Amino acid sequence: MMVFTKNVNRMCEYMHYAMSICCFMAVCHYRKFHKELLRYRLIMYANNK
């Protein structure tokens, strides 16, 4: 039983680590995307003027 709980704990740690990486990547990707969106809006706004 002890080995099983150890494995579960390790799995949870890996899951947490993976989730952290995923969140970090998502935030970076969103920021990049947001910047592109802002640039696109500025270009559109400039073209409409």
Secondary structure, DSSP 4 states (H G I P E B T S, - for coil): -HHHHHHHHHHHHHHHHHHHHHHHHHHHHHHHHHHHHHHHHHHHHHHH-
